[in-house]
Amino acid sequence: MKNIALKLSVFVALFALLLSPANVQAQITANCTEDGFDPITGQRCVNTIVTAVPFLRIIPDARSGAMGDVGIAISPDANAMHFNTSKLAFADKDLGVSATYTPWLRALGLQDVYLAYLTGYKRIDDLQTVGMGLRYFSLGTIQFTDENGQPLGSDRPNEFELALSYNRKLSETFSAGLALKYIYSRLANGQTVEDETITPGNSVAGDLSFTYRAPLDIGGGESMLTIGTSITNIGTKISYTKSANRDFIPTNWGLGAGLEYQIDEFNTINFALDLNRLLTPTPPSGDPLSPENDTDGNAIPDYKEKSIVAAALGSFGDAPGGFAEEMNEFTYSVGAEYWYDKQFAVRLGHFNEHKTKGNRKFFTVGLGLKYNIFGLNFSYLIPTTNQRNPLDNTLRFSLLFDFGAFEGDTPKGL
């Protein structure tokens, strides 16, 4: 049947989409016990959380990409649109723009799969800032075939996100940000699966974020402490057919802290830590369509039928492995950045994810250059496990432009 081959083609497209091995590993282990253990090995079962449009969680910024994917509480620039828009209220320039290009799956020989990210912000006054972001993900060319290998045509699947934000200082040290976004996902438009025509998926979502940023006195040196939190991609479920079986988008909660310390006139060092976890349901153990996991017998697992609010609130207590598994759903990022003369930067970081939730573990390194209004950042990912990451050994870069100084202008490199 034509739909079998098409399902495979759609899977290939989705695989190229996948944010990380966390989604590649996603599986339902039928042998798992109710509390999430394999009765044969005695080890906790792999139970990753799978969502639609995982491209929304790709770290698009080369600076953050060089610092272990931290970004919630590092100094503000246009790329705050991804992590924490409320930081933009503390931006020290009147206008900023950033453009990033990220090759995807180059280790597999794919040359036309990439992420492009364009962001910018404009300061309205000393309290208010607006921002915008456009994220575009190309999956390259996909060839569709029937069960006999006969071509059914080709397509170039793609996805994009358009975001706008408003950010305001509520005090000298505290700010809030609100972003609205439209999400479009076109994977196999016009093809059919089990007599259902595939159409582009659409979703509307929002971000809510807060930032505390204040100077510190550490050993007489100039220091800045930043603490931020954000809930991103709070939005409607998405589907590619008229089916009632709709998928959650990757709603995420993040908490970050950053410290900037100016050692002397020429030397500055920054440290940052981020914690992140998805606010979407954890799949149950065993068969998701068993009577216990599909109580109404409509062939849709109960966890996928939760409302957005119920799913987010329940995500802290729905893991079959209990509290231990809930803690395993956090990812940890640490990064450091050294600036010389506020113009040249060296960066490094580490990202960690539990082995039952995707097992992404890698080091990152990178460089940064800044001269007047122009900045250039590079990052490189070094894998530390056998898990394949789409960015393994890939160099990516970002261009930044900051126009116009604002009151209280901070050093160039911060």
Secondary structure, DSSP 8 states (H G I E B T S, - for coil): -HHHHHHHHHHHHHHHH-SSHHHHT----TT--TTSB-TTT-SB-------S-GGGGS---HHHHTTTT--SSS---TTHHHH-GGGGGG-SEEEEEEEEEEE-SGGGT-SSEEEEEEEEEEE-SSSEEEEEEEEEEEE--EEEE-TTS-EEEEE--EEEEEEEEEEEESSSSEEEEEEEEEEEEESSTT-EETTEE---EEEEEEEEEEEEEEEEEETTEEEEEEEEEEEEEEE--B-SSS-S--B----EEEEEEEEEEE-SSSEEEEEEEEEEEE-S----SS-TTSTTT-TT-SSS-GGGGS-HHHHHHHTTS--TTHHHHHHHT-EEEEEEEEEETTTEEEEEEEEE--GGGT--EEEEEEEEEEETTEEEEEEEEEE-SSS--TTBT-EEEEEEEEEEE-TT---TT-
